[in-house]
Amino acid sequence: MKGMQAISVTLFMSFLVLLTRGKDVQYRRQEEDNTQILTYHRVNKTIVMKDGDVYDCIDVNEQSAFRHPLLKDHKVQMQPNSFPVWMDIQTLPSDEPSIIECPTGTIPIMRTNGSGTIAAHSYDGQLESAGLIYQGDVYGVRGVLNVWEPKVNKYSKDSSAMCVEMKSGGEQHIDRIGAGVRVFPTLSGDTFVRFHISWYDGLYKKSCIDFSCPGFVQVSHRVGLGARMRPPSVYHGKQTVIHIQIFKDPVPKNWWLTYEHVAIGYWPSALFEFLRNKGDAAFWGGIVEGPTASSNSPQMGSGHFASEGYGGAAFVKNIQIANNEKGYFDTPNKSQVRPESSDKSKYTVERFEYSKYVGMRIFYGGLGSYKAY
């Protein structure tokens, strides 16, 4: 039994392995050449949101994705060739607070930290997590995320995310893609919870978030990466949720992302060596990472432990995976999922359950070692 527990912990930590600091020379040179990667010469329109966020509307064919050496001749796919059943790709909810009305044929790029560029992002450092892990073939992942605004020390360079992810590869080389919400002061310049995507190139050991490096191809002209989520959930009050889905388009093999059932963009399969065809694991829950994520951990989720349940702890519900290329999503087999926490004294995951009303659901989160700063 102890041997099996050791194997389980090893698998869990390999999935959430700290991403190494090494970077391929080709990519390092690319980063040096693109220090102003989001400084564009042709801005179609600039939009100032009510909360003060500023977006530049950029031609969809001039976005930074095409600065990636593997995407120089890539032709934008404006929508998937096929969609999972029931998905509405035309409209966003009428009460969605972060709609950006860029002209058709352009995409919104957010200015951060008072400049036109997004700071380079790195996962170098420490990592803690709590959530549900699925192991098996994965062609898509879906979940309804409960949105909170966990407290993160704005001087620490740490972040706290509520997300869904999928991955493929071994301990030394893991490709990962994911999406959700995150508090990341170093990136955004504030402590608000915002919508973010992330991915990791296991071959070159390179981590990216939003447009911090080229690769993700955005097509939506109404949803901006980095958009502020308003309002977050209230402790024992109104709960805010968002629908996140990643699925594989079976024809060009691209990994598509939808937010509130609307297609936002995709990761071209050519970006990945190990996640090109399918994933071998998925994750739903919370991840904190950064230089002091373990030694001085930020809050995760609501900042309360999983035992508090609905209204107190963060949750993910309607957890589903697609286990074939046809795009049919279903609840994972219970024998292939397990709730786990990297440090139960800081973060917990409990009340793993299934019902016809919420599907498969987990509660997770915790205070970490957060203190008022």
C-alpha positions in Angstrom: 0.0 0.0 0.0 2.8 2.4 0.9 4.4 1.6 -2.5 1.1 2.5 -4.3 0.8 5.7 -2.3 4.4 6.6 -3.3 3.6 6.0 -7.0 0.4 8.1 -6.7 2.3 11.0 -5.2 5.1 10.7 -7.8 2.5 10.8 -10.7 0.8 13.7 -9.1 3.9 15.7 -8.7 5.1 14.8 -12.2 1.9 16.3 -13.6 2.5 19.4 -11.5 6.3 19.3 -11.7 8.1 22.6 -11.3 9.0 23.8 -14.7 12.7 24.0 -15.2 14.7 27.2 -15.8 16.5 25.9 -18.9 15.6 27.5 -22.2 16.6 26.6 -25.7 19.0 29.0 -27.3 16.7 29.5 -30.3 13.9 30.6 -28.0 16.2 32.8 -25.9 17.2 34.7 -29.0 13.6 34.9 -30.0 12.7 36.4 -26.6 15.5 38.9 -27.0 14.3 39.9 -30.4 10.7 40.3 -29.1 11.1 42.2 -25.9 8.4 44.6 -27.3 6.3 41.7 -28.6 3.0 43.6 -28.0 4.1 46.9 -29.4 2.3 47.1 -32.7 2.7 49.7 -35.5 -0.9 49.4 -36.8 -3.6 49.7 -34.2 -7.1 49.7 -35.7 -8.8 51.1 -32.6 -8.1 51.7 -28.9 -10.8 51.0 -26.3 -10.8 52.2 -22.7 -13.0 50.0 -20.4 -15.0 51.4 -17.5 -12.5 49.8 -15.1 -9.6 51.6 -16.7 -8.2 48.6 -18.7 -7.0 49.6 -22.2 -7.2 47.4 -25.3 -5.7 47.9 -28.7 -7.6 46.3 -31.6 -5.0 44.6 -33.8 -5.6 42.9 -37.2 -6.1 39.2 -36.5 -3.4 38.3 -39.1 -0.8 40.6 -37.4 -1.0 39.1 -33.9 2.1 38.0 -32.1 1.4 34.2 -32.6 2.9 34.4 -36.1 6.3 35.4 -34.7 6.7 31.8 -33.5 9.1 30.1 -35.9 6.7 27.2 -36.5 3.8 29.5 -37.4 5.3 31.9 -40.0 3.2 30.5 -42.8 0.2 29.6 -40.6 -3.3 30.5 -42.0 -5.8 31.7 -39.3 -8.6 29.3 -38.7 -11.5 31.6 -37.8 -13.6 28.9 -36.3 -13.4 25.1 -35.6 -14.5 22.8 -38.4 -16.7 21.0 -35.9 -18.0 21.8 -32.5 -19.0 19.7 -29.5 -22.7 19.2 -29.2 -24.8 22.1 -27.8 -22.0 24.7 -28.1 -23.2 28.2 -29.0 -20.4 30.0 -30.7 -22.3 33.2 -31.7 -23.2 35.0 -28.6 -21.9 35.9 -25.2 -24.3 36.3 -22.2 -25.9 39.7 -22.2 -24.7 40.4 -18.7 -21.1 39.6 -19.4 -19.1 42.5 -17.9 -16.0 42.3 -20.0 -17.2 42.5 -23.6 -14.8 44.4 -25.8 -16.2 45.7 -29.1 -13.2 45.6 -31.4 -14.1 45.7 -35.1 -14.6 42.3 -36.9 -11.3 41.0 -38.2 -9.3 42.4 -35.3 -8.5 41.0 -31.8 -8.2 42.9 -28.5 -4.8 43.1 -26.9 -4.7 44.5 -23.4 -2.0 46.9 -22.2 -0.6 46.0 -18.8 1.5 47.8 -16.2 0.8 51.1 -18.0 2.6 50.0 -21.1 1.8 48.4 -24.4 3.7 45.2 -23.6 3.1 42.2 -21.4 5.9 41.3 -19.1 7.8 38.1 -19.8 6.4 35.3 -17.8 8.2 32.4 -16.1 7.1 29.6 -13.8 10.5 29.3 -12.3 10.2 28.8 -8.6 7.7 26.9 -6.4 4.3 25.3 -7.0 1.4 24.0 -4.9 -1.9 22.7 -6.0 -5.2 21.1 -5.0 -7.7 19.6 -7.3 -8.9 16.6 -9.3 -6.6 14.6 -11.6 -7.8 12.4 -14.4 -5.4 9.9 -16.1 -6.2 8.4 -19.5 -6.6 9.5 -23.1 -7.8 13.1 -23.3 -9.1 14.9 -26.4 -10.8 17.7 -24.5 -11.5 19.0 -21.0 -14.5 21.0 -19.7 -15.6 22.5 -16.4 -17.6 25.2 -14.7 -15.2 27.3 -12.5 -16.2 29.1 -9.4 -14.5 32.5 -9.6 -12.9 34.0 -6.5 -10.3 36.7 -5.9 -7.6 35.1 -3.6 -5.2 37.3 -1.8 -1.7 37.3 -3.3 1.2 39.4 -2.0 1.6 42.0 -4.8 5.4 42.1 -4.1 6.0 38.4 -4.2 5.8 37.6 -8.0 3.5 34.7 -7.1 0.1 33.9 -8.6 -3.0 32.0 -7.7 -5.1 30.3 -10.4 -8.4 28.5 -10.6 -8.2 26.5 -13.9 -8.6 23.5 -16.0 -5.6 21.9 -17.7 -4.6 19.0 -19.9 -1.1 17.6 -20.4 0.9 14.9 -22.1 4.5 13.7 -21.7 6.8 12.3 -19.1 8.6 13.8 -16.1 11.4 15.5 -18.2 9.2 16.7 -21.1 5.6 17.7 -20.4 3.4 19.8 -22.8 0.5 21.6 -21.0 -2.4 23.8 -22.0 -4.9 25.4 -19.6 -7.3 28.3 -19.0 -9.2 29.9 -16.2 -8.9 32.8 -13.8 -5.8 34.0 -12.0 -4.6 36.8 -9.6 -1.1 37.7 -10.9 0.1 41.1 -9.7 3.4 40.9 -11.5 1.7 40.4 -14.9 -1.4 42.7 -14.5 0.0 45.3 -12.1 -2.9 44.8 -9.7 -4.5 42.1 -7.4 -7.8 41.6 -9.4 -8.8 38.2 -10.7 -8.6 38.0 -14.4 -9.2 35.6 -17.3 -5.9 34.0 -18.5 -4.6 31.2 -20.6 -1.3 29.4 -20.2 0.8 26.7 -21.9 4.1 25.0 -21.5 6.3 23.6 -24.3 7.9 20.5 -22.8 10.5 20.1 -25.6 12.1 23.5 -25.1 10.9 23.9 -21.4 9.3 27.2 -22.1 6.2 28.6 -20.2 3.8 31.2 -21.5 0.8 33.1 -20.4 -1.6 35.0 -22.7 0.6 36.8 -25.2 3.8 36.8 -23.2 5.3 34.7 -26.0 4.0 33.8 -29.5 1.9 30.7 -30.1 -1.8 31.0 -29.1 -3.9 32.2 -32.1 -6.9 34.4 -31.0 -9.9 34.9 -33.2 -12.5 36.5 -30.9 -12.9 40.3 -31.3 -15.0 40.6 -28.1 -13.1 38.7 -25.4 -9.6 39.9 -24.2 -7.1 37.7 -22.5 -6.3 39.3 -19.1 -9.8 40.7 -18.8 -10.9 41.5 -15.3 -13.6 39.2 -13.8 -16.4 41.3 -12.2 -17.7 40.6 -9.7 -15.9 37.6 -8.1 -17.9 35.3 -5.7 -18.9 36.6 -2.3 -18.3 34.5 0.8 -21.7 32.9 1.6 -23.2 35.2 -1.0 -23.6 35.3 -4.7 -21.4 32.8 -6.6 -19.8 33.7 -9.9 -19.0 30.9 -12.4 -17.5 30.7 -15.9 -17.6 27.8 -18.4 -14.2 26.8 -19.8 -13.7 24.2 -22.5 -10.7 22.9 -24.4 -11.3 20.5 -27.3 -9.5 19.2 -30.3 -10.7 20.0 -33.8 -10.3 16.6 -35.6 -9.4 18.0 -39.0 -6.5 20.5 -38.5 -5.8 19.0 -35.0 -5.8 22.4 -33.3 -6.6 22.7 -29.6 -9.6 25.1 -29.3 -10.5 27.2 -26.3 -14.1 28.4 -25.5 -15.1 30.8 -22.8 -18.8 30.9 -21.9 -19.3 28.5 -24.9 -17.8 31.0 -27.3 -14.7 30.1 -29.4 -11.8 32.4 -28.3 -8.9 30.9 -30.2 -6.6 27.9 -30.4 -3.2 26.4 -29.9 -1.9 25.0 -33.2 -1.0 21.4 -32.8 2.4 22.2 -34.4 3.4 24.0 -31.2 3.7 20.8 -29.3 5.8 17.7 -29.5 4.0 15.6 -26.8 0.5 17.1 -27.0 0.2 17.1 -30.7 -2.4 14.2 -30.9 -3.9 13.8 -27.5 -3.4 14.3 -23.8 -2.7 11.7 -21.2 -4.0 13.6 -18.1 -6.3 16.4 -17.1 -6.6 18.7 -14.0 -9.3 20.8 -12.4 -8.7 23.0 -9.4 -6.3 25.5 -8.0 -2.6 26.1 -8.6 -0.3 28.6 -6.9 3.2 29.2 -8.3 6.1 31.6 -8.1 9.3 32.3 -6.2 7.6 32.0 -2.8 4.5 29.9 -3.6 5.6 27.1 -1.1 7.6 29.1 1.4 5.1 32.0 1.8 2.0 30.6 0.0 -0.8 32.9 -1.3 -4.5 32.0 -0.8 -6.1 29.5 -3.2 -9.7 29.8 -4.3 -11.8 31.6 -1.7 -9.0 31.4 0.9 -11.1 28.8 2.8 -10.7 25.1 3.1 -12.7 22.6 1.0 -14.7 21.4 4.1 -16.7 24.7 4.1 -18.5 23.6 1.0 -20.8 25.7 -1.2 -20.5 29.4 -0.5 -17.4 29.0 1.6 -14.9 27.1 -0.6 -14.1 27.3 -4.3 -15.6 24.6 -6.5 -15.4 23.1 -10.0 -18.6 21.4 -11.3 -19.8 19.7 -14.5 -16.3 18.1 -14.8 -16.1 16.3 -18.1 -13.5 15.0 -20.6 -13.6 14.0 -24.2 -11.9 10.6 -24.6 -12.0 10.4 -28.4 -11.6 12.8 -31.4 -15.3 12.9 -32.1 -15.8 15.6 -29.5 -18.3 13.9 -27.3 -17.8 15.0 -23.7 -18.8 12.8 -20.7 -18.2 12.5 -17.0 -14.9 10.8 -16.3 -14.9 7.2 -15.0 -14.5 7.4 -11.2 -11.7 4.8 -11.4 -9.6 7.2 -13.4 -9.9 10.3 -11.2 -8.5 11.2 -7.8 -8.6 14.3 -5.7 -5.1 15.3 -4.4 -3.4 18.2 -2.6 0.3 18.9 -2.6 0.2 20.2 0.9 -3.0 19.5 3.0 -1.9 21.8 5.7 -2.3 24.7 3.3 -4.8 23.6 0.7 -7.4 20.8 0.7 -9.7 19.2 -1.8 -12.8 17.4 -0.5 -16.4 16.5 -1.0 -15.7 14.8 -4.3 -19.2 14.0 -5.5 -21.5 13.4 -8.4 -25.2 14.3 -8.9 -27.5 14.9 -11.9 -27.7 18.6 -10.9 -24.0 19.5 -10.8 -22.4 16.6 -12.5 -19.0 15.7 -11.0 -17.9 18.3 -8.5 -15.1 19.1 -6.1 -14.5 21.7 -3.5 -10.9 23.0 -2.9 -8.8 25.8 -1.6 -7.1 27.2 1.5 -5.4 30.0 3.3 -1.9 29.0 2.4 0.5 30.9 4.6 -1.0 34.2 3.7 -0.7 37.1 6.1 -1.8 40.7 5.7 0.8 42.7 3.9 
